[in-house]
Amino acid sequence: MKQQLIKFIVLIAILISGCTSDLKIKEIINNQLKEQSVAVIDNFLNFTYVENHAIAFGMFNGIDRDIRMPIIFILPVLVTLFGFYLIWRLRKSKFRLLLPIFIILGGAYGNIIDRAMNGYVTDFLHVHYHLQYNFYVFNVADVLVNIGLILILFQYKEFNKLLDDTFGKKASVSNK
């Protein structure tokens, strides 16, 4: 019981620190870099201030604002509620299997809080090659979500088996 409590205290600390780091860095970017772009690594990485009024990679940007905004607020909240449901169902699992979910939730809440406070998400990490080949501008929360997804992929077989055992055979993604 004590180990379970310590496990969840550490996982919650990771979630909170991820969310807090994201929000603190965005606050610095908003105060120091508004409407600017600064080269961090010449011809590769800039800190470029961008207000993202859509979601990942500009999705839903073409949809009317009155329709887009409720979707943008509701969708991440539903996904994070599902994340907490998943944690509840998998609560007795190993730390390393729960860790990616908490990392993803830390990033998700960073963006949810940012959007709730500002009406948009602050993005600032701009990866490019000589400004000719550009990747979407993103933020720390996006990095956290991707790290969580990569950790799930590294543990795919064990994670998939755990989902099978927890939800039944039809719940997992199969290669059949």
N, C-alpha and C positions, 0 to 999 in steps of 0.2 A: 504494500500500500504506500509506504514511504517513497519507494522508488518511482511509482506512478506519479505521485505528487511532484517530486523533483523533476521528472521528465516533463510534465506539463508546465511547471514554472519556467523551465529553460525554454521550452517551445513558445510560450506566451511572451517571454522576454525577447526572443528572436523576432516574433511578429511585431511587437511594439517598437523595437529598435529599428527594424526595417522601415516601418511606417514613419517613425519620427525622423530618421535620417533623410528619407525622401522629402518630407515636408520642410525640414530645416534647410536642406540644400536648395529646394525651390524658393524658399524665402530669401536666401542669399542671392540667388539668380534674379529674383524679382526686384531686389533692392539695388543690386550692383550692375546688372547686365541688361536691363530693360531696353528693348529695341536695338540691341547690339549683337555683334558676333566677334568672338575673340579666338584667335588661333591658339590651340593648346599644343598640338603637334602639327607643324606646318604640312600642308597638303594631305592631311589625314583626319585630324580631329579638331573641331571647333566647339566652343560653347556659344550656341546661337539661341537667343531668346525667341520662343515661339509659343503663342497661345493656341492650344489645340481645342477647338470647339466641337470636335468629333470624337471618335474613340480610335483604337489602335489603327495605325496606318491610314488615318483619314476616313475610316469606314463611317458610313451614314452622313458624310459631309454633304452629299447631294440631296439629302432629304430636307424638306421644309423644317425650319427651326422649331415650330410648334409641335411637330411630330417627333423630331430628333431628340429634343431635350428630355422628354419623359422616358424615352427608350434608353438614353444614355445614363439616366439616373437609376432606373429600375433594373436594367440588365445586370450591372455589376453588383447591386445589392442582392439580387436573386442568386447570382453565382457564388457570392460569399456566404450566403445562407446555406447553399448546398455544400460549400466547403466545410462549414461548421457541422452540418449533418453528417458528412463523411467522417469528420474527426470523431464525432460521437460514436458512430458505428465501428470505427477502427481504433478506438481509444486504447485497446489493450495491445496494439501492434508495437513493433519495435520503433525506437526513436527515429532511426534513419528512414523509415517508411512514412512517418508522420511529418518529418521535417520539411519536405517539399511543399506540403499543403500549407503549413504555417508561413513559409517564405512567400508563397503565392498570395496568401491573404494579407501579409504585411504590405506587399506592393499594391494589391488591389485597394486596400484601405487608404494608402497614401494618395492614390488618384481619386478615390471617392471623396475624401475630405478636401483635397485641393479643388475639385470641381464644385463641391458644396459651398466652399468659402469664396471662390472667385467666379464661378460660372463657366470655367474652362480649366484645362489641365496645362500646367507649365511644362513645356518640353525644352531641352537645351543641349542634349548630346547629339552632335552632328558629325557622323562618320562619313567621309568622302575620300575621293582620290582626285586631287588637284581641282576640286570643285566641279569636275566633269561627271564623275560617277558618284551619285549621292544616295545615301540610305535615308530613310525617314528620320526626322529629328525625334528623339525619345528622351526618357528620364530615368531616374534611379528605380522608380516603381516598376517600370517596364522591364528593366534589367532583372529585378527580383522575380517577377512573374516568369521570365524566361529561364532563370536559374532553377526555379522550382520545377518547371516543365522538363528541363534537361535532367534533373535529378530523378524525376519519375521515369523518364526514358531509360536512364542507366539501370534502373531497378525494375524494368518493365515486367519481366517474368514473375518476379516475386510479388510485385504490386498487383499484377493481373490475377495471380493465384489468390491473393488476399481478398480481392474483390469477389472472386468466385466463391470463396469460403464464406464471405460476409453476406453477399446479396444473392447467391445462387448462381448457377452456371450461365444463365442468360444475361447476366449483368455485365460481364466482361467483354472486351473486344477480342474477337478470335480471328485467327488466320486461316480458318477453314474455308 
